Amino acid sequence: MTVSLPSPTSLSQTEKHTHPASSASPVVEPKRVTGGFALLDSLLRHGVEHIFGYPGGAILPIYDDLYKVEATGGIKHILVRHEQGAAHAADGYARATGKVGVCFGTSGPGATNLVTGIATAYMDSIPMVIVTGQVPRKMIGTDAFQETDIYGITLPIVKHSYVVRDPQDMAQIVAEAFHIASTGRPGPVLIDVPKDVAFEEFDYVPVEPGSVKLRGYRPTVKGNPRQINAAIELIRESRRPLLYIGGGAIASGAHAEIQELAELFNIPVTTTLMGIGAFDEHHPLSLGMLGMHGTAYANFAVSDCDLLICVGARFDDRVTGKLDEFASHAKVIHIDIDPAEVGKNRIPEVPIVGDVRKVLIDLLRRCKQTGAKNTPNQNEEWLNLINRWREDYPLVVPQHPDSIPPQEVIVEVGSQAPHAFYTTDVGQHQMWAAQFLKNGPRRWISSAGLGTMGFGLPAAIGAKVAFPEEQVICISGDASFQMCLQELGTAAQYGINVKTVILNNGWQGMVRQWQQAFHGERYSCSNMEVGMPDIELLAQAYGIKGIVVTKREQLKDAIAQMLAHEGPVILDVRVTKDENCYPMVAPGKSNAQMIGLPKQPPKTSVEPVYCSHCGTSNSPNHNFCSECGTKL
């Protein structure tokens, strides 16, 4: 996803400060400031209200200027306990708001500690600006104390990156970074600032947001009209269509357009892990998530559809299973803003490059102009088949007399907090949360592409900082939680009222499941019971509330207590130790070859009841005809 752009040092001084709006704008007199002040003032101009970070030697000049800026109330800095937490918190902030998240770290280990969070944001196309301190310019390349080439290290995991060699470039670079991070396919942008650049004074001229024009960077946002017409034609002809929705629909805000398209043509909808929330999961056309741990009916549907309409997704391996058998009977329409994704894993019959919301708006407008819509009963057999799969293979909460099923915890939390922002860590708990929670747009925040354990708590902190009045709940596992548990200190310091629910089974749960299924039950290095901290005492050590649940009858009240408490809470629920996450598509298998499906009792044949008025076939438990309403 890295884009080729001219280096700021390659621009002439005239080009650096010439903008299309400059002729109409009043002349701004230069102001004598430091490079650090120019950075912070530029961030303010781009609407930054919160920065997540951790200071250190090379970035101290910027923090010195930040001290003065914070005193005026312009920006609030959130001090994390580890730079990885800063990156994840900025990521969670960006996912919850749709704005660019910002984090700071110093040179050397501070910068490298950010790398996991940068890679997480890159894989999931999250808009972020990462600012790192660097050793002074003359010391770059000398193996100076706490020097690393963070520019080079992060090249594969950023959309673009800069090293600021001249403080006069600072405002332009910040404006470009925000433009690049937030337009086209979003992604993280790195700005590396040498210490002496942050110290140096110069005559500062601000660069306003939206004023930059970058040669060679023109993301396509409007879909090709011919391709849109071709897509409509395929939709009209289809008898078994399926909408396959990814994170691009969230990024573009295409929720309303997707629902309108689904209802216009009566098309069932399935989402990826990143696409959760893009379609109302209470809607009768919703099939939930597809893929390795998706619903059985979504996986059967994608295996049997005749038209797959991919919106903002990338045919990821965890979605497709065995790629050559994924939607193998279907024609494909692929809508995505990144041309590199269209045709990368599956060649579509109709490729449409553009912002998915704008493409869908044009497609729906064209449908209205031409009168294109579903014909009566066009998809009836298809929807009936899907509904039979839904009845035969539902997601089930198992019943264990002597332990608490983890699925039951998820269902109860979702019932008591239906409109919360949910973040997750990675593992079985993540998949159960994806299966059983019903989420609204931007209220599902999870590391999908990189699968980063430790993401959940700092991401929840970021989301809560963005929306202090909203409920924010992190669903975690006992292994994932320990990856970034030091961020409890951040929550305690600022009183950030996040709730963390730990599904504690004493294992690296997903690792244990794979070792059981595919490695002969050899549980190598996956048990976490020895050395497991007492979560309640750990919470007390940070000055926050901890609750432990060991019995089912405690669960409902404990969740209510957690939600009612004014302050951060950790709820440690001791769940069934050997519960597995099903359904599951085994590696190398097609989506239709799931393991762990509920066993179905033999069905007795049932004679239908025919309406005496119109002859329609009805289920014997119907009292009135479903077609004409005549009493049966």
TIRO-194645 format. One line per field, with one value per residue (C-alpha): x, z, y; residue in three letters. Coordinates in steps of 0.2 Angstrom, whole numbers. Layout:
BEGIN
c1 <- X	...
c3 <- Z	...
c2 <- Y	...
rest <- ALA	...
This chain:
BEGIN
c1 <- 0	15	13	27	27	40	52	49	67	65	52	58	55	42	33	33	23	12	-6	-22	-31	-16	-21	-38	-31	-24	-5	1	16	30	32	49	46	55	52	43	31	28	24	11	3	1	-7	-19	-24	-28	-40	-30	-37	-28	-10	-5	13	29	43	62	78	77	58	60	61	44	37	44	33	19	20	16	3	-6	-7	-18	-30	-27	-21	-22	-8	-12	4	4	15	23	24	15	0	1	0	-15	-24	-22	-28	-43	-47	-46	-57	-70	-70	-65	-52	-33	-26	-9	4	22	37	56	70	78	68	54	52	54	41	28	31	18	5	10	9	-8	-15	-7	-15	-32	-30	-32	-28	-14	1	15	28	45	60	77	95	102	105	124	123	111	121	134	126	123	115	96	98	88	83	64	61	69	62	44	44	34	21	17	7	21	35	46	62	61	78	73	61	54	46	37	20	20	25	11	-2	4	4	-14	-20	-11	-17	-35	-38	-39	-36	-32	-16	-2	11	27	36	53	60	78	81	90	76	64	75	79	70	64	51	35	21	6	0	-19	-28	-34	-22	-9	-9	3	9	6	-6	-24	-34	-49	-65	-78	-83	-83	-101	-100	-94	-108	-120	-113	-114	-132	-135	-127	-137	-154	-149	-144	-155	-143	-134	-123	-116	-99	-94	-77	-68	-69	-87	-84	-70	-81	-97	-107	-119	-135	-131	-127	-144	-153	-145	-148	-167	-169	-164	-167	-149	-142	-127	-112	-97	-79	-71	-67	-84	-94	-106	-107	-124	-137	-135	-153	-159	-167	-155	-140	-130	-116	-98	-91	-74	-64	-76	-90	-108	-112	-126	-114	-101	-114	-121	-104	-101	-117	-121	-121	-116	-104	-104	-88	-88	-72	-65	-49	-53	-42	-36	-46	-62	-59	-52	-47	-46	-50	-66	-72	-88	-83	-100	-101	-98	-89	-92	-77	-79	-63	-54	-37	-34	-20	-33	-45	-40	-26	-33	-49	-52	-69	-81	-84	-70	-75	-61	-68	-74	-87	-99	-98	-99	-115	-123	-120	-126	-142	-145	-144	-156	-169	-166	-169	-181	-170	-176	-179	-193	-206	-200	-183	-173	-187	-179	-162	-168	-178	-163	-153	-166	-166	-147	-150	-162	-152	-135	-138	-124	-127	-122	-117	-124	-111	-117	-101	-93	-97	-97	-88	-101	-114	-103	-102	-121	-125	-113	-121	-138	-133	-123	-131	-124	-107	-91	-82	-64	-56	-39	-35	-40	-56	-64	-62	-71	-85	-87	-88	-101	-113	-112	-123	-113	-117	-105	-88	-93	-83	-64	-53	-36	-40	-26	-11	-21	-12	-13	-13	-23	-39	-36	-26	-38	-52	-43	-42	-60	-65	-54	-64	-81	-80	-99	-101	-99	-82	-79	-64	-67	-50	-43	-31	-16	-20	-23	-6	2	-2	-9	2	-10	-21	-9	-15	-33	-30	-20	-33	-49	-53	-69	-66	-72	-62	-70	-57	-63	-51	-48	-30	-24	-19	-36	-34	-17	-23	-38	-26	-14	-29	-36	-20	-5	-10	-15	3	0	17	19	1	-5	-5	-10	7	12	-6	-8	-22	-33	-42	-26	-18	-33	-31	-12	-17	-30	-45	-59	-57	-71	-69	-84	-82	-101	-114	-126	-114	-112	-127	-125	-106	-109	-122	-110	-96	-106	-113	-96	-89	-71	-61	-65	-58	-70	-61	-73	-67	-74	-74	-56	-57	-71	-68	-73	-85	-89	-72	-65	-49	-34	-34	-52	-67	-79	-92	-81	-84	-80	-90	-107	-121	-128	-145	-159	-167	-182	-199	-207	-221	-235	-238	-256	-262	-273	-290	-291	-274	-266	-250	-241	-240	-231	-244	-241	-248	-266	-267	-260	-243	-248	-266	-271	-285	-288	-282
c3 <- 0	1	-12	-22	-18	-21	-6	3	0	-19	-19	-22	-9	-20	-22	-3	1	-14	-13	-23	-10	-6	-19	-10	8	18	18	34	42	47	65	74	81	84	74	88	90	71	72	86	79	62	72	80	63	58	72	83	101	108	107	114	118	129	130	128	125	106	106	122	113	105	123	129	117	120	139	133	121	134	146	133	132	114	114	128	129	136	144	140	149	133	115	108	119	111	93	98	107	92	81	92	92	73	71	83	76	57	61	60	76	82	93	98	103	105	94	96	107	108	89	87	101	90	75	80	82	65	57	65	57	40	38	43	33	48	46	58	59	70	75	81	88	80	84	78	59	60	70	59	52	66	77	90	107	104	85	73	55	59	42	34	47	44	25	22	35	31	17	17	28	30	39	42	37	38	50	36	29	45	41	23	29	42	30	17	30	36	17	13	29	27	8	-4	5	23	32	44	39	49	52	59	68	72	89	82	69	84	93	78	76	59	51	52	39	43	29	31	30	13	4	-2	-20	-22	-39	-44	-29	-36	-28	-39	-30	-44	-52	-70	-77	-89	-75	-64	-78	-80	-62	-62	-76	-67	-51	-61	-69	-53	-44	-29	-26	-10	-4	4	14	21	31	16	19	37	31	18	29	16	29	22	4	7	16	2	-11	-1	1	-17	-24	-8	-7	9	17	25	32	35	53	47	40	56	59	41	40	53	61	67	49	41	27	38	38	51	48	35	34	46	61	52	53	44	34	28	22	14	5	-2	-8	-17	-24	-42	-40	-26	-24	-15	-7	1	5	-1	-2	13	16	33	23	7	14	-1	-14	-30	-21	-14	-23	-37	-45	-45	-55	-46	-44	-34	-28	-20	-19	-20	-38	-31	-22	-37	-46	-33	-27	-38	-55	-55	-70	-66	-57	-51	-43	-32	-15	-11	-4	-20	-31	-22	-23	-42	-44	-34	-43	-60	-53	-49	-66	-76	-64	-60	-45	-40	-49	-38	-30	-40	-25	-15	-17	-13	3	8	6	17	30	31	33	47	56	54	59	71	82	99	117	124	141	154	171	180	171	162	143	136	123	137	144	127	125	143	140	123	131	145	134	117	110	117	108	108	106	107	108	97	99	103	113	97	86	99	101	82	81	96	98	87	83	75	63	70	87	83	85	82	75	59	47	59	73	87	105	117	105	115	131	123	109	121	130	113	109	127	125	109	116	135	137	128	135	129	133	129	127	131	135	149	137	127	142	149	133	137	154	160	151	166	173	159	163	181	179	168	175	158	162	151	156	152	152	152	146	157	153	158	140	124	119	100	100	111	99	85	94	99	81	70	81	89	106	110	120	118	128	127	145	155	173	181	183	180	190	203	192	207	216	200	198	216	213	199	210	200	203	200	200	199	193	196	195	182	195	198	180	177	193	191	173	179	193	181	170	184	192	189	183	175	179	175	176	177	172	174	159	152	150	134	125	106	94	80	66	59	42	43	34	15	15	7	16	14	23	41	57	73	66	77	74	67	72	58	51	49	33	35	23	17	18	2	2	-4	-12	-21	-20	-11	-1	18	33	43	58	48	52	38	20	18	0	1	20	18	34	31
c2 <- 0	11	26	34	53	66	68	85	89	87	102	119	133	140	123	120	135	137	131	133	143	155	168	170	169	183	184	176	185	172	169	164	147	130	115	106	121	120	102	104	120	110	95	108	115	97	95	84	84	69	62	45	44	41	54	51	59	62	68	79	96	92	87	103	113	101	106	124	119	108	122	132	117	114	96	83	71	53	45	27	14	7	14	-1	5	22	15	4	18	29	15	13	31	32	16	23	41	39	53	52	45	52	44	49	39	43	36	19	7	20	20	1	-2	7	-5	-19	-5	2	-15	-18	-1	-4	-22	-15	2	13	32	36	49	42	55	48	57	54	58	75	76	75	60	50	35	35	21	35	31	26	27	16	19	19	26	10	-2	4	5	-11	-6	12	21	34	41	56	62	80	87	106	113	124	108	104	112	105	87	87	93	80	66	69	70	54	45	49	49	34	18	25	20	25	38	41	57	55	71	73	81	97	100	101	113	124	141	147	159	148	149	138	126	124	107	103	114	102	95	80	76	57	55	55	41	36	39	39	22	19	22	7	-5	1	-3	-20	-23	-18	-30	-45	-41	-41	-58	-66	-79	-82	-66	-62	-46	-49	-33	-28	-15	-3	-1	5	17	25	26	16	8	16	13	-6	-8	1	-10	-26	-22	-16	-33	-44	-49	-57	-49	-57	-47	-50	-48	-30	-27	-31	-16	-11	-20	-21	-38	-39	-37	-53	-52	-52	-68	-63	-66	-78	-87	-98	-95	-88	-94	-110	-102	-88	-101	-111	-96	-90	-108	-109	-91	-87	-69	-62	-43	-39	-22	-15	-32	-41	-60	-63	-81	-82	-78	-88	-105	-114	-100	-110	-116	-100	-94	-106	-105	-87	-72	-58	-39	-31	-13	-6	10	1	-5	-16	-27	-29	-45	-49	-65	-67	-60	-52	-51	-33	-23	-6	5	19	24	11	23	35	19	13	30	31	13	16	32	23	9	22	30	14	6	-8	-19	-36	-45	-54	-70	-69	-74	-83	-100	-94	-85	-100	-111	-99	-99	-118	-117	-104	-116	-132	-124	-110	-103	-111	-108	-125	-130	-136	-141	-138	-123	-106	-107	-92	-89	-87	-73	-64	-65	-59	-44	-40	-41	-29	-17	-18	-1	-1	1	-16	-19	-37	-45	-60	-78	-88	-74	-63	-76	-79	-60	-58	-72	-67	-48	-37	-21	-4	5	9	0	-16	-13	-28	-32	-42	-43	-44	-53	-43	-50	-35	-24	-24	-14	1	1	3	17	26	24	29	45	49	45	48	47	30	13	5	-14	-24	-43	-52	-68	-72	-74	-59	-48	-50	-43	-25	-26	-11	0	-2	12	23	20	23	39	47	39	31	21	6	-11	-27	-44	-58	-75	-85	-103	-104	-107	-98	-104	-104	-111	-125	-128	-130	-141	-152	-153	-153	-157	-173	-165	-160	-145	-137	-120	-115	-118	-101	-107	-107	-89	-82	-67	-65	-53	-45	-41	-35	-23	-17	-14	-2	6	0	-12	-31	-44	-63	-74	-93	-98	-96	-88	-74	-69	-58	-48	-46	-39	-27	-22	-19	-8	2	6	23	19	6	-12	-29	-44	-61	-74	-92	-101	-119	-123	-134	-126	-125	-111	-118	-119	-119	-121	-131	-124	-129	-134	-125	-114	-128	-141	-135	-145	-143	-140	-145	-163	-163	-175	-185	-175	-182	-177	-164	-162	-144	-136	-129	-113	-116	-99	-97	-114	-108	-121	-116	-124	-134	-123	-108	-102	-90	-91	-82	-76	-71	-71	-83	-94	-111
rest <- MET	THR	VAL	SER	LEU	PRO	SER	PRO	THR	SER	LEU	SER	GLN	THR	GLU	LYS	HIS	THR	HIS	PRO	ALA	SER	SER	ALA	SER	PRO	VAL	VAL	GLU	PRO	LYS	ARG	VAL	THR	GLY	GLY	PHE	ALA	LEU	LEU	ASP	SER	LEU	LEU	ARG	HIS	GLY	VAL	GLU	HIS	ILE	PHE	GLY	TYR	PRO	GLY	GLY	ALA	ILE	LEU	PRO	ILE	TYR	ASP	ASP	LEU	TYR	LYS	VAL	GLU	ALA	THR	GLY	GLY	ILE	LYS	HIS	ILE	LEU	VAL	ARG	HIS	GLU	GLN	GLY	ALA	ALA	HIS	ALA	ALA	ASP	GLY	TYR	ALA	ARG	ALA	THR	GLY	LYS	VAL	GLY	VAL	CYS	PHE	GLY	THR	SER	GLY	PRO	GLY	ALA	THR	ASN	LEU	VAL	THR	GLY	ILE	ALA	THR	ALA	TYR	MET	ASP	SER	ILE	PRO	MET	VAL	ILE	VAL	THR	GLY	GLN	VAL	PRO	ARG	LYS	MET	ILE	GLY	THR	ASP	ALA	PHE	GLN	GLU	THR	ASP	ILE	TYR	GLY	ILE	THR	LEU	PRO	ILE	VAL	LYS	HIS	SER	TYR	VAL	VAL	ARG	ASP	PRO	GLN	ASP	MET	ALA	GLN	ILE	VAL	ALA	GLU	ALA	PHE	HIS	ILE	ALA	SER	THR	GLY	ARG	PRO	GLY	PRO	VAL	LEU	ILE	ASP	VAL	PRO	LYS	ASP	VAL	ALA	PHE	GLU	GLU	PHE	ASP	TYR	VAL	PRO	VAL	GLU	PRO	GLY	SER	VAL	LYS	LEU	ARG	GLY	TYR	ARG	PRO	THR	VAL	LYS	GLY	ASN	PRO	ARG	GLN	ILE	ASN	ALA	ALA	ILE	GLU	LEU	ILE	ARG	GLU	SER	ARG	ARG	PRO	LEU	LEU	TYR	ILE	GLY	GLY	GLY	ALA	ILE	ALA	SER	GLY	ALA	HIS	ALA	GLU	ILE	GLN	GLU	LEU	ALA	GLU	LEU	PHE	ASN	ILE	PRO	VAL	THR	THR	THR	LEU	MET	GLY	ILE	GLY	ALA	PHE	ASP	GLU	HIS	HIS	PRO	LEU	SER	LEU	GLY	MET	LEU	GLY	MET	HIS	GLY	THR	ALA	TYR	ALA	ASN	PHE	ALA	VAL	SER	ASP	CYS	ASP	LEU	LEU	ILE	CYS	VAL	GLY	ALA	ARG	PHE	ASP	ASP	ARG	VAL	THR	GLY	LYS	LEU	ASP	GLU	PHE	ALA	SER	HIS	ALA	LYS	VAL	ILE	HIS	ILE	ASP	ILE	ASP	PRO	ALA	GLU	VAL	GLY	LYS	ASN	ARG	ILE	PRO	GLU	VAL	PRO	ILE	VAL	GLY	ASP	VAL	ARG	LYS	VAL	LEU	ILE	ASP	LEU	LEU	ARG	ARG	CYS	LYS	GLN	THR	GLY	ALA	LYS	ASN	THR	PRO	ASN	GLN	ASN	GLU	GLU	TRP	LEU	ASN	LEU	ILE	ASN	ARG	TRP	ARG	GLU	ASP	TYR	PRO	LEU	VAL	VAL	PRO	GLN	HIS	PRO	ASP	SER	ILE	PRO	PRO	GLN	GLU	VAL	ILE	VAL	GLU	VAL	GLY	SER	GLN	ALA	PRO	HIS	ALA	PHE	TYR	THR	THR	ASP	VAL	GLY	GLN	HIS	GLN	MET	TRP	ALA	ALA	GLN	PHE	LEU	LYS	ASN	GLY	PRO	ARG	ARG	TRP	ILE	SER	SER	ALA	GLY	LEU	GLY	THR	MET	GLY	PHE	GLY	LEU	PRO	ALA	ALA	ILE	GLY	ALA	LYS	VAL	ALA	PHE	PRO	GLU	GLU	GLN	VAL	ILE	CYS	ILE	SER	GLY	ASP	ALA	SER	PHE	GLN	MET	CYS	LEU	GLN	GLU	LEU	GLY	THR	ALA	ALA	GLN	TYR	GLY	ILE	ASN	VAL	LYS	THR	VAL	ILE	LEU	ASN	ASN	GLY	TRP	GLN	GLY	MET	VAL	ARG	GLN	TRP	GLN	GLN	ALA	PHE	HIS	GLY	GLU	ARG	TYR	SER	CYS	SER	ASN	MET	GLU	VAL	GLY	MET	PRO	ASP	ILE	GLU	LEU	LEU	ALA	GLN	ALA	TYR	GLY	ILE	LYS	GLY	ILE	VAL	VAL	THR	LYS	ARG	GLU	GLN	LEU	LYS	ASP	ALA	ILE	ALA	GLN	MET	LEU	ALA	HIS	GLU	GLY	PRO	VAL	ILE	LEU	ASP	VAL	ARG	VAL	THR	LYS	ASP	GLU	ASN	CYS	TYR	PRO	MET	VAL	ALA	PRO	GLY	LYS	SER	ASN	ALA	GLN	MET	ILE	GLY	LEU	PRO	LYS	GLN	PRO	PRO	LYS	THR	SER	VAL	GLU	PRO	VAL	TYR	CYS	SER	HIS	CYS	GLY	THR	SER	ASN	SER	PRO	ASN	HIS	ASN	PHE	CYS	SER	GLU	CYS	GLY	THR	LYS	LEU
